Amino acid sequence: DWPRIGFSPRKQSLTIYVMPGFSSYDGLLSRLGKHRTGKSCLYVNKLADVDMDVLEQLMRSSLDAMREMYPD
């Protein structure tokens, strides 16, 4: 078992691990605010830098994608 979304407060930034990656979320990412991405990581310096509604949408979309790939 592995978490579908992970969160790690780091010294330099907050890291959110999103297992399906970000290739299909360009529209949401463009509205998110100040961030960087890795293959499956979203880096945010502080939560005040991002639109929390868009972040929630991104996380919900990611969870939906994971449920489709790996049903319970």
Order of alpha helices (4+ residues) and beta strands (2+ residues): beta-beta-alpha-beta-beta-alpha
